[in-house]
Amino acid sequence: MSKTKTKTTATQEVADKRQPAYVTELLDNGTVTITAKTREKLAEMVNDIPADCSYGAGAVSQNRETGMLSLRLDLTIK
């Protein structure tokens, strides 16, 4: 018996190293919810999204128990 391995291309590996996981999820699935402790950190996360990516965002919500902020992002068609 042989084990099968999933192969990734070199460009996929480079892309994974350059962008955060939530950006990859947004581009693959079309939607992602990001969470952060402060508004500044949330803004930094949004700024990491590539400029050629068109997305829409809802309102920022805050969990009163944990204090975490969350924002849902959805890809839009240009």
N, C-alpha and C positions, 0 to 999 in steps of 0.2 A: 504494500500500500504506500502510496505517496501522498504527501500533504500538498495541497494547492495553496499558493500564495497569491494575494492580490497585488498586482503590479501597478505602480503609479509612475507617471511620466515625470521627467525632470522639471517640466514647467509647472506641473501641479505641486511638486515639492517646494519649488521656489515661491509659488503663490501662497502656499500655506505658511511659509516662514515670514512673508512680508505682511500679511494681513491677519488681524485677529479672528478667532473662531466665529464670533457673531457676524462678522462681515461675510465670511464664507457661507454661513447659514442663511443670511439674507439673500445672497446671490443665488444659492441653490434652491431654497424653498420659497422665496418671494416674500417672506415675512419673518420677523424676529422681534422678541421683546428683550430690551437691554435694561439692566438694573445697575444702580450705583448708589453710593452713600451720600454724595453731594451733587448739586446741580453742575458744578464745574467739571466733575469727573464724567457726568453724563454728557456734557457738551464736548469733552475731549473724545469720548467714544463716537459721537456722531461725526466729529471732524475726521475720524479715521476712515470713514466711508469714502470710496473713490469719487472723484468729482464727476466722472461720466455716468455715475449711477443715479437715476432719478427715483426718488422715494417720497412717500408721504408719511407724516407723523401725526399722532394723536396728542392728546393732552398728557402732561406728566402727572403720574399718580404717586401717592406716598402711602406706604403701609404704616399705619399708626403704631403698631406694636414694635416693628423693627426699625422704623425710620428710613427704610430703603425706598429709593425713588425708582420708578419704572416707566418705560416709554416703548410703545409698540411702533415699529417701522414696517411699512409695506412698499414693495417696489411698484412703480407706476410705469405706464407705457408712455414713451415720448411721442 
